């Protein structure tokens, strides 16, 4: 798909998404950019300058996309769907937000998409995409920025990999491999995920993650598997808690693992 057709496809999808979402979220806007360093970085910059309105920022290409723990996310025009959704939120508890996002995306994409704790979208043990959640505070208001990167085509080199981690990283996959009969443009997938994601965030604000736990469990790629944490611990992944922590069952007992502490790899 040429750059002109790619942008036209994204703009058409953006208009459709806006029509679906604005009744749920007054003041909602959608913006499409041909290229930017990072949609998450841009929304965080705008939030620090006081722009806290609901906004979906979509980029055809990112030159410095970021994944969890500052890792690079590779984004080539036409090969991925990359966007960030900025939204003022006031949940009673922020715990489990990235897991709630993952549930919404997986359910909207395909029945075979699974979730690898805490923020990966997977298919047959390969990585389709990931989620990066950041927040900015301005006075009493807190603004959530939900960054999403999803491969349409599996990249030639591994995305979201820090130096020295290539041998541990999940092999990449693409949606066009999972669903070869689907339209090839990113706009099709943007239409599928944007409105369900917004609804999920509003539900999370009202109810937290706990009501979504069963839906997460149905997509949990690690459940019942022996895993190794980046701090050297091993055990069986035993589901997640209502606060988004991973349960690790080991010989020493059952312990909770937090997102900020470790990376998790299946053994």
N, C-alpha and C positions, 0 to 999 in steps of 0.2 A: 504494500500500500504506500503510495507517494505521500510526502509530507502534507501536501494540500488536501488530499483525500483523508488522511489521518485526522487533521484538524477539523475538517468538515464533519467527519463522523463523530468526533468528540463534542463539537458544538451542538449537533443535532441531539445527541444523547443528553447533554447538559440542559437543553430546553425541556426535554421530556422529564428529566429528573426534577427540575424546578417546578413543573406543573404538578407532579406527584407529591412533592414535599411541602410546598409553601402552605397548603391548608393545615398541615400538622404543625408547622413552625413558622409563624408570621415573621417577616423580615429576612427569611432565608434567601441566599443568593448563591449562584454558581459562576465560577470564573475558570476559563480554560486558557492555559499558557502554552506556547510552543516549546519553551525551554526555560528551566530555572535550576538553581543549585539544588534546592530541596523544598518541596511543598511544606513540610513540617517546619523547616527553618523560617520560611517566609511567613507562615501564619504566626509563629512565635514572635517574629520581629514586629508584625502588625499589632499583635496583642500587647506587646510592651509599649507600643505607641498609642494604645487606647482603643484599638479596633477590636471590639469583643462581640460583634454580631455573628449570627450563624452563617457560615460560609463553607462551601465545598470548593476546594482549589484543586484543579486537575491539570497535570502536566503531560505533554506528549513525550518529553524527555527531561530527565534529571541528571545534572552533571556531578552532583555530590549528595545523592540520596543516602539516607542513614538508616541502619537497622538498630537492633538492640545493642546496648553497650558501645555505641559509637561506630559500629561496623558499617562498611560500605554496602550500599544496595545498588547493583548495576542496573541501569535503565536505558535501553535503546529504543528509539522511535519505532512504534509498531510491534515491539516484542513484549511489552508489558503494559499493565494498567497501574498507574501510580497517581494517588490523590491523597489529600488530607482534608478531614472534616473538622472545622473549628466550631465549638459550641459552648456557650456559657452553661455550666451545670452546677447544681447544688444538691448532690446526693447526701444522705446522712452518713454514708460510708463509701469511700472510693475503692475499697478492696475488691479485687476481681474484675475491674473494668476491662482489662485487656482480654480476659477470658470471655466476657460477655460480647465483646466485639468479634472475637473469633467465632463464637456460636452463630452470630448473625450472618457473617460472611460465608461460613461453611454451608449453612442451610440454604442460602440464596444461590450459591454457585452450583452445587451438584450433590446428589445423594452419597457419592463415594468420597467426598472430601472429608478428611479427618483433622483433628487438632492435636498438635504436639505441644504440651505445656512448655512455656507459658504463652507463646505468641506466634507459633508457626502453623500454616495451613499445609496439609500434606495429602499425598495420594500414593498409595502403595509404598509407603516408607520414604517417599521422595518429597522434596520441598516445593510447593507451589507458590508460596508467598509468606508474608509476615506482617506483623502489626507493630507500630511504635506509638505509644501513648505518652504525651507530655502535657504538662499543665502550666499555666501562667496565672499569677494573681495580680489584680489591680484593685487596691482598696479591699472592699468586702467581696468583690466578684472574683470568681475563679473560672478560668477558660480552659477547656479541654481541647487538645489537638490530637486527633486520631489519624495517624499516618498508615496508609495501606499500600503495599507493593505486591502485585500478583503477576506471575509470569504467564504470558500467552504462549510464548515459545521458550523452551528450556535454554538458558544462556550457555555459551560454550565454556565459560569459566564460572566457578561457583560464586553465587551472590552471598552477601552478608557474611563474609569469612574474614576473620582477622589473621594476620601472619602467624604461621605455625598451627593453624586449626584446620587446614584443608583436608587432612586425612580423617578428621572426626566429623566434618560437616555432612549434612544430608545431601545426597545427589539431587540436582534440580529436576523439576518437571514443569510442563506447561499445560494450560487449559486446552489448547488446541490438540494436544495428544489425548487428554482425558475425554474431550467432547469434539471429535473431529468434524462432526456435521454442523456445529454451531457457526454462526457468522464469525469471520476472522477479525473484525475490528474490535478495538477496546471499548468502543461505545456500547456495544451489545452487553458487555459484562458490567459496565458502569450502570446501565439501566437496571440490571438485575440486582445489584448489591446496595445502591445508594439509599433508596427509600427504606428497605428493611434494616439497614444499619442505623439510620436516624430513629426509626421506631424503637429499636432495641436500646439505644442510648436514652431515650425518654423513659422507657420502662425501667432501665437501670437507675435512673435518677429517682424514680418513684419507689422502687421496690428493692434495689440492690441486686447482687448476683445470686443470692440464695434460691429464688424461684427458677433460675436458669440452670441449676446444677444437673438436673436429669437430662436436659438437652445436651449439656456439655459431655456428660458421661456416655451418651449415645454416639459421640464422635471422638472419644478419647483414644488416641493412637497409642498411648503408653500404658493403659490400664492392664494390669497383670503381667507386665513385661519387666524383666530385670534391667535396671538402668545404672549408669555410672555418672556421678556428679563430678563437676570440674574440681571439687575439693578432695576427690579421691574416694568418697563414700559410695557404696553400692547397696542396692536393695531392690525390692519390687515396687513399682509404681502402683499405688493403691487408691487412685482417684484424687479428687480435690476437695478442699474444705469450702465452706460458705464464704470465707474471706479470700479465696483464690489461691491459697497455699496448696502445694502438692503433698499428698501423704506418701511417705517413704517407709515401707515395711522392711526392716532389717533384723538381723539376729539380736541386736541390742534393743529392739523395740520399734514402735511406730512413731515417727517424728514428722513434723511439718517442715517443708522446705519453701523458702520465700524466693520470689523472682529475682530480687537484687543480689542474692547470695551466690548462685551457681548457674552453670549451664548443665543441661541434662542430655545424655546420649543413650540410646538403647545399646545394650551390650550385644 
